[in-house]
Amino acid sequence: MRKIFNNFTSNPKDDILSGITVSLAMIPEVVAFAFVIGIDPLVALSGAFMIGLITALFGGRPGLISGAAGAVAVIFADLIIEGHDKGLAMDAPVDNMQYIYLFAAVILMGIIQVLAGVFKVGKFVRLIPHPVMMGFVNGLAIVIFWAQVKMFRNRNAVVDENGVTEYIATYMQGSQLYIMIALVALTMAIVFFLPKLTKKIPAALTAIIVVTAIVILGDMEGVSTVGSYIRDGGGTGLKGELPTFNTELWDKLPINLETFKFILPYAFLAAAVGLIESLMTMNLVDELTETRGSGNRESVAQGAGNIISGLFGGTGGCGMIGQTVININAGGRGRLSGVMMSLTLLVFLLFTDEYIEQVPIAALVGVMFMMVIETFAWSSFRILRKIPKSDALVLITVSVVTVVFDLAIAVFVGVIISALVFAWESAKRIRARKSLKVDGTKVYEIWGPLFFGSVTDFNMKFDPKNDPDKVEIDFIEARVQDHSGIEALRGIANKYLDLGKEIKLTHLSPECKELLMRNNPEFDTIIESSIEDPRYHIATDLMDAEV
């Protein structure tokens, strides 16, 4: 039990205050994405509480904040629409069937993530190159910045001639806009300058309290607050209830193959996107804190959080980079910071909703703007001309794709480009040094990796027809890395054998020897073993042993 809850807190004051700050900053973002996909904000906020609590307690990265993130929420937008239509088309129409399908998809999403952690898929986050990480951070910072710009809009309800209510967003104008800008600027100034005076109190929380007090005591009219933002978007406010087990899910959900086929694509994509964003956020926290988390344990915790959320009527979620950076910058390092965020969010929903609804949106936007400034990798502009062009291309591409499409596509594109560049550069490193022994044997000393990318160059190094009757291929400085390399080696050996020439293969690894002789037992006579034969092993990672 002690191992499960290690790193709970080393500084209770900082963890508690940072958790409160993050809970305030999370509300408008979660509510905004709830409106985007067309669900009740309380469903999203309940999900944020449950996912945040489970991952804070059991996750692999203390200090990482999880909640109902937009990257996952937008995936379920089409499911909400189709699920509602399916519910109305049933023999006994169900008006809220979209929520039933959503909760089922979130549960399945969690199961997939738990399996990913159990089978240690989380370790593949190591394959993400640094330029991809920088592009991810920059792109996500731009996305968060743009989301805050949209907070400068008013949402007005318009009823058309058919009685359908639509919400039209228009940007603020006149004094309302100027007041909003002034309050945002004041918030940013407090967050920037207060740490230079004292670090005993969190700057972000202080800024939110000060700006809220100014708005309330100054009796400012027309200032957008958390409460007005929720109601203008069609919500009823922050007042909620303690999440309870969702028995309606099992009563109304058709448990059959058709339902599974309907929710599986959404669940799988959401699980993939959620894990990618969570593990990328974990990597960022590792860099900021100079410590290391466990990707596999984080995957299991994310999955467990989503399963619990679905069972208790919440939406899906994952690690949230913006709130995580706010937490780290405010001093939150232990599990207590995430626990405090979740419990504070629950208190807001149950008891203090009328007070939190008075917090100006401008204060939260100012905090998020400062987070964007601190998160964006400004050094990327300075190093663009100093790094290889391929890395610069990856960095820029990932940033753009993150903004235009989504995080998952951006990471996949970045990794694929990086892998292709690596394969191309590695393929050019294959070398062969030729020499003759006293007995007339021609020796080819191979240097570099032999794999699918270097096979063509490898074959061009040899001249079977004109070589002497005795040939030796030495792999002491080379490594056969894949099946294409094995086939190339088998092919060149057979060419010499078909010409009646004697060939020896030396300094091959045991794995390579086994693969060569599996389909060609006669190769046992041409492979020479030596104490100098290379042996390759994978380093054991104790962190990956923890789940």
Secondary structure, DSSP 8 states (H G I E B T S, - for coil): -TTTTTTS-S-HHHHHHHHHHHHHHHHHHHHHHHHHHT--HHHHHHHHHHHHHHHHHH-SSTT--EE--HHHHGGGHHHHHHHHHHHHTSSS--TTHHHHHHHHHHHHHHHHHHHHHHTTGGGGGGGS-HHHHHHHHHHHHHHHHHHHHGGGEEEEEEE-TTS-EEEEEEE--HHHHHHHHHHHHHHHHHHHHHHHH-SSS-HHHHHHHHHHHHHHHTT-TT--BHHHHHHHTT---S--------HHHHHH---SHHHHHHHHHHHHHHHHHHHHHHHHHHHHHHHHHT----HHHHHHHHHHHHHHHHHTT----EE-HHHHHHHHHTT--SHHHHHHHHHHHHHHHHT-HHHHTTSBHHHHHHHHHHHHHHHS-THHHHHTTTS-HHHHHHHHHHHHHHHHS-HHHHHHHHHHHHHHHHHHHHHTT-EEEEEE-TTS-EEEEEEEEESTTTHHHHHTT--TTTS-SEEEEEEEEEEE-SHHHHHHHHHHHHHHHHTT-EEEEES--HHHHHHHHHH-GGGGGTEE--TT---------GGGG--
